[in-house]
Amino acid sequence: MGTVHGQQWSLDADYKAIEPKIIEWRRDIHQNPELSNREFKTAEKIAAHLKSLGIEVQTGVAHTGVVGILKGKKSGKVVALRADIDALPVYERNDLAFRSEVTSEFLGETVGVMHACGHDTHTAILMGVAEVLSKNTDKIRGTVKFIFQPAEEGPPPGEEGGALLMVKEGVLKAPDVDAIFGLHINSETPAGVIRYKSGGAMAAAQSFTIKVKGKQSHGSQPWSGVDPILISAKIIDGLQTIISREAKLTNEAAVITVGKIKSGVRFNIIPEDAEMLGTIRTLDYEMKDHINRRMMEMIPDIAKAYGGEAVVEIKDATDITYNDPDLVSAMLPTLNRVAGTANVQTQKAITGAEDFSYFQKEVPGFFIFLGGMTPGNKEPFPHHTPDFRIDESGLILGVKALTELSLDYLEKG
């Protein structure tokens, strides 16, 4: 039950009618996943659905993105809703009747393709929101912009994509967006529950490359060379002291992880060079700047201390997912009404990352986590794994939340 233009209303009948459609759409998208910047069929399905509802549609946004614009009967502000549509290079491993059997090419290798993070549910939920709102334009005081975003998991090397490219291409303009809402299904949160955090909710993600140069020698005579593998080990150890001895972890969490090391060709040869790849996760801008500066200082110095050289390159992947405190405070009554106060819960920040953050850098945003775990399940199926799965009974709450956040935000003006 909500209030628009001073009148009470209920969309319960619309929600009941849309729920089986959402599940059907989700299963079809799940069975036909597509990798980042290659979501051609998914985009066609979305665009066809929006057009069938009489919604103005833009396609080819940031390569394969789809944008829908729905104007209400009354003039007012503009609210945006976002769903990501891409899948991951993961082989699905479960007994679902609609599991993915799709394979594709990724970085020169044949890989399985799977919606292993729930973007299929996000897409189906927003398609459902679009249908409900298109039937209730008399309750919309303003405009709703539906953003179906490709490449949230990151575009292929050498390509642009994702939220950053959408912003660059003007997705938040014409009409200019005043606020944006988004959600993410979570396999560790019970279905029927919504979780959130005001302020920094998810981490900024950066990637780094460290190239170490030593001097090649026979493995039996290490004194005649400079060992880049040893230097790499010392660098990794040094990086962890930035976190354990310099980062103010009572403020926010921070992580430096080396995920790949490449060096050498043979057991008895000390190689000439080594390369490391890794990630940095931060939830505070001052901590982010400090960690970046210390890495740039420390890494060359450690290599020099052992007779070698090292250079480091740090690249931004996503910014901090920052939930605007004023917007959160204003919209909490809506979430409490939709889910029930006991089912709307605060949570600590997550060191995972979301490129929804790039929308939030431009306009106030609120990103929530939607329960997708069967209540009582003690062993959830982790995201980004072959066994990932969610409880579809939780999807309708996502439709209700995004629908009524939009209506209430526009009504409050």
Disulfide bonds with the S-S distance in Angstrom:
none
